[in-house]
Amino acid sequence: MHDVRLFAAANSGAAVDQFSMGYWITALSFGVSVLGAVVGIACVLHGARSSGFRLVWVTSAAVSLGGVGVWLATSVALLGVDIPGTAMRFDGGKMIAAMATAFVAVFVALIVIGRRLVLARLIPGGLVMGIGFGSTLYLGLGSIRIQGSVEISPWLSAAALAIALVTGVGTLWSFQALRSPLARAATVLLFAVGVAGMYYAGIAAIDPTIDSVAKAPDGLTLFEFVFPMFVIGSLALTVPITAVLIAPDRRETAAAIAAVRRSELESVH
């Protein structure tokens, strides 16, 4: 059996080592989440000021916040998880579904909230983002395959979802309501801490039962999947980072062209 199911009371006694590779994996995961948030929020802010390229900015923000800041960060953290007594494999289809869910959740949430702070839009947008983040985590945990079964506590899952909802609503409110550089930095930290809290509440919810006579699990090792996605994600971030860096120059150029045109019109008249 290689199933994942909800349980009411966990009592298998099987251990889950969350830091089998050391705490540097935790630091790396947090850094990935921070990087995704920095780039993603910058894209959101540029998208709020843009008209013709808004969807491009929103897409870039969804890749950065959802794909990198949530999915890749939590997948990197999963690299440090070990369950003694069994090989661990992962369902590649569920991992891809988790990545797509994170992207779609951020994209839809940013479309819903619009360009400025409106409470009637903020709440549903935050709920979409938070539920999407929680679903991303559940799909990631649900992809685990071992010799036996993995049960997931509904209570700790609910705690992880609650953290995801607070993270979603809080992040959206923060970067719309607060403008100072210090507030932006606080938003990034809020996001990264929220993602980490959601992940560790979720990983605490799993309770494996080892069956020594079961066959070895099918699937991929997490490193086989995450490492190429880490490389692709890092390369993908170069596009929005470059766009963010050159965007002020484009605005200044557009303003200069507009000024020249006004000057030409005034000279004609």
C-alpha positions as CSV (number, residue, x, y, z in Angstrom):
1,M,0.0,0.0,0.0
2,H,1.2,3.5,-0.8
3,D,-1.8,5.5,0.2
4,V,-2.2,8.8,2.0
5,R,-5.3,9.2,4.1
6,L,-6.7,11.4,6.9
7,F,-6.8,9.9,10.3
8,A,-8.4,10.9,13.6
9,A,-5.8,9.8,16.0
10,A,-2.2,9.0,15.0
11,N,-0.4,6.3,17.0
12,S,1.9,4.4,14.6
13,G,5.1,5.3,16.4
14,A,7.1,5.7,13.2
15,A,9.6,8.5,13.4
16,V,9.9,11.4,10.8
17,D,13.2,13.1,10.8
18,Q,12.6,16.6,9.5
19,F,16.3,17.7,9.5
20,S,18.1,14.6,8.2
21,M,20.4,16.7,6.0
22,G,21.0,19.4,8.6
23,Y,19.5,22.8,9.3
24,W,21.1,24.4,6.2
25,I,18.2,22.9,4.2
26,T,15.8,24.9,6.3
27,A,17.9,28.1,5.7
28,L,18.0,27.4,2.0
29,S,14.3,26.9,1.9
30,F,13.7,30.1,3.7
31,G,16.1,31.9,1.4
32,V,14.2,30.6,-1.7
33,S,10.9,31.8,-0.2
34,V,12.4,35.2,0.5
35,L,13.8,35.5,-3.0
36,G,10.5,34.5,-4.6
37,A,8.7,37.1,-2.4
38,V,11.1,39.9,-3.2
39,V,10.8,39.4,-7.0
40,G,7.1,38.6,-6.9
41,I,6.1,41.6,-4.9
42,A,8.2,43.9,-7.1
43,C,6.3,42.4,-10.1
44,V,3.0,43.0,-8.4
45,L,3.9,46.7,-7.8
46,H,4.9,47.2,-11.4
47,G,1.8,45.5,-12.6
48,A,-0.4,47.9,-10.5
49,R,1.2,50.8,-12.4
50,S,1.2,49.2,-15.8
51,S,-1.7,49.0,-18.3
52,G,-0.6,47.2,-21.5
53,F,1.7,44.7,-19.7
54,R,-0.3,44.1,-16.5
55,L,-1.0,40.4,-17.3
56,V,2.7,39.9,-18.0
57,W,3.6,41.3,-14.6
58,V,0.9,39.3,-12.9
59,T,2.2,36.1,-14.6
60,S,5.7,36.9,-13.5
61,A,4.5,37.5,-9.9
62,A,2.6,34.2,-9.9
63,V,5.8,32.3,-11.0
64,S,7.9,34.1,-8.4
65,L,5.5,34.0,-5.4
66,G,3.7,30.7,-6.1
67,G,6.1,28.7,-8.1
68,V,9.3,29.7,-6.3
69,G,8.2,31.3,-3.0
70,V,5.9,28.5,-2.0
71,W,6.2,25.4,-4.1
72,L,10.0,25.4,-4.7
73,A,10.7,26.5,-1.1
74,T,8.5,23.8,0.5
75,S,9.9,21.2,-1.9
76,V,13.5,22.1,-1.0
77,A,12.5,21.7,2.7
78,L,11.1,18.3,1.9
79,L,14.6,17.2,0.8
80,G,15.6,17.2,4.5
81,V,12.8,14.8,5.5
82,D,13.6,11.1,6.1
83,I,11.6,8.3,7.4
84,P,13.9,5.6,8.8
85,G,13.1,2.0,7.9
86,T,11.8,2.7,4.4
87,A,12.7,4.2,1.1
88,M,10.9,7.4,0.1
89,R,9.6,8.1,-3.3
90,F,7.4,10.9,-4.7
91,D,4.5,10.9,-7.2
92,G,5.7,13.2,-10.0
93,G,2.2,13.9,-11.1
94,K,1.1,15.3,-7.7
95,M,4.3,17.4,-7.5
96,I,3.5,19.0,-10.8
97,A,-0.1,19.5,-9.7
98,A,1.1,21.2,-6.6
99,M,3.4,23.5,-8.6
100,A,0.5,24.4,-10.9
101,T,-1.8,25.0,-8.0
102,A,0.6,27.5,-6.4
103,F,0.9,29.4,-9.7
104,V,-2.8,29.5,-10.4
105,A,-3.7,30.5,-6.8
106,V,-1.4,33.6,-6.9
107,F,-2.4,34.5,-10.5
108,V,-6.2,34.4,-9.7
109,A,-5.7,36.2,-6.4
110,L,-3.9,39.0,-8.0
111,I,-6.5,39.4,-10.7
112,V,-9.2,39.4,-8.1
113,I,-7.7,42.1,-5.8
114,G,-7.1,44.5,-8.6
115,R,-4.7,47.5,-8.5
116,R,-5.7,49.2,-5.2
117,L,-6.9,48.2,-1.7
118,V,-10.6,47.3,-1.7
119,L,-11.7,45.1,1.2
120,A,-14.4,43.4,-0.9
121,R,-11.7,42.2,-3.2
122,L,-8.9,41.6,-0.7
123,I,-10.8,39.0,1.4
124,P,-11.7,36.7,-1.5
125,G,-8.3,37.2,-3.2
126,G,-6.6,36.3,0.1
127,L,-8.8,33.2,0.5
128,V,-8.0,32.0,-3.0
129,M,-4.3,32.5,-2.3
130,G,-4.4,30.9,1.1
131,I,-6.4,27.9,0.0
132,G,-4.1,27.5,-3.0
133,F,-1.1,27.5,-0.8
134,G,-2.7,24.9,1.6
135,S,-3.6,22.7,-1.4
136,T,-0.1,23.0,-2.7
137,L,1.3,21.7,0.6
138,Y,-1.3,18.9,0.8
139,L,-0.5,17.7,-2.7
140,G,3.2,17.8,-1.9
141,L,2.7,15.7,1.2
142,G,0.3,13.5,-0.6
143,S,2.9,12.7,-3.1
144,I,5.0,10.8,-0.5
145,R,5.4,7.1,-1.2
146,I,6.9,4.7,1.4
147,Q,6.8,1.0,2.3
148,G,3.5,1.2,4.1
149,S,1.1,4.2,4.4
150,V,1.2,7.8,5.4
151,E,-1.6,9.2,7.4
152,I,-2.3,13.0,7.8
153,S,-3.8,14.5,10.9
154,P,-6.9,16.6,10.0
155,W,-6.2,18.9,13.0
156,L,-2.7,19.8,12.1
157,S,-3.7,20.0,8.4
158,A,-6.3,22.5,9.5
159,A,-3.6,24.5,11.4
160,A,-1.4,24.5,8.3
161,L,-4.4,25.8,6.2
162,A,-5.1,28.5,8.8
163,I,-1.5,29.7,8.6
164,A,-1.8,29.6,4.8
165,L,-4.9,31.7,4.9
166,V,-3.4,34.3,7.2
167,T,-0.3,34.4,5.0
168,G,-2.3,34.9,1.9
169,V,-4.6,37.7,3.2
170,G,-1.7,39.3,5.2
171,T,0.6,39.4,2.2
172,L,-2.0,40.9,-0.1
173,W,-3.1,43.5,2.4
174,S,0.5,44.4,3.4
175,F,1.8,45.3,-0.1
176,Q,-1.4,47.1,-1.0
177,A,-1.8,49.1,2.2
178,L,1.8,49.8,3.2
179,R,4.2,51.8,1.0
180,S,7.5,52.3,2.8
181,P,10.7,50.2,2.0
182,L,10.6,49.0,5.6
183,A,7.0,47.8,5.2
184,R,8.0,46.1,1.9
185,A,10.7,44.2,3.8
186,A,8.2,43.3,6.5
187,T,5.9,41.9,3.8
188,V,8.6,39.7,2.4
189,L,9.4,38.4,5.9
190,L,5.7,37.8,6.7
191,F,5.4,35.8,3.5
192,A,8.5,33.7,4.1
193,V,7.7,33.1,7.8
194,G,4.1,32.2,6.9
195,V,5.2,29.7,4.2
196,A,7.7,28.1,6.7
197,G,5.1,27.9,9.4
198,M,2.6,26.3,7.0
199,Y,5.1,23.8,5.9
200,Y,6.2,22.7,9.4
201,A,2.7,22.5,10.6
202,G,1.9,20.3,7.6
203,I,5.0,18.1,8.0
204,A,4.1,17.6,11.7
205,A,0.7,16.3,10.5
206,I,2.1,13.2,8.7
207,D,2.3,9.9,10.5
208,P,3.8,7.0,8.6
209,T,3.2,3.3,9.2
210,I,6.0,1.1,8.0
211,D,5.2,-2.3,6.5
212,S,8.5,-4.2,6.2
213,V,7.0,-6.8,3.9
214,A,5.6,-4.3,1.4
215,K,7.4,-3.8,-1.9
216,A,9.6,-0.8,-2.4
217,P,7.6,2.3,-3.4
218,D,7.4,3.4,-7.0
219,G,8.1,7.0,-8.1
220,L,10.9,9.5,-8.2
221,T,13.4,10.5,-5.5
222,L,12.7,14.1,-4.5
223,F,16.1,15.2,-5.6
224,E,15.5,13.9,-9.1
225,F,12.5,16.2,-9.4
226,V,13.5,19.2,-7.3
227,F,17.0,19.7,-8.5
228,P,16.1,20.4,-12.1
229,M,13.1,22.5,-11.0
230,F,15.5,24.4,-8.7
231,V,17.7,25.2,-11.7
232,I,14.7,26.0,-13.9
233,G,13.2,28.2,-11.2
234,S,16.4,30.1,-10.7
235,L,16.7,30.7,-14.4
236,A,13.0,31.7,-14.6
237,L,13.5,34.4,-12.0
238,T,16.1,36.1,-14.2
239,V,13.3,37.2,-16.5
240,P,11.2,39.2,-14.0
241,I,14.4,40.3,-12.2
242,T,15.7,41.8,-15.4
243,A,12.3,43.3,-16.2
244,V,12.1,44.9,-12.7
245,L,15.6,46.4,-13.1
246,I,14.9,48.0,-16.5
247,A,11.3,49.0,-15.9
248,P,12.2,52.4,-14.3
249,D,14.4,53.1,-17.3
250,R,11.4,52.4,-19.6
251,R,9.2,54.8,-17.6
252,E,11.8,57.5,-17.7
253,T,12.3,57.0,-21.4
254,A,8.5,57.2,-22.0
255,A,8.3,60.4,-19.9
256,A,11.2,61.9,-21.9
257,I,9.5,61.1,-25.2
258,A,6.3,62.6,-23.9
259,A,8.1,65.8,-22.9
260,V,9.8,66.0,-26.3
261,R,6.4,65.6,-28.0
262,R,4.9,68.3,-25.9
263,S,7.8,70.6,-26.7
264,E,7.4,69.9,-30.4
265,L,3.6,70.7,-30.2
266,E,4.3,73.9,-28.4
267,S,6.8,75.0,-30.9
268,V,4.4,74.3,-33.8
269,H,1.7,76.5,-32.1
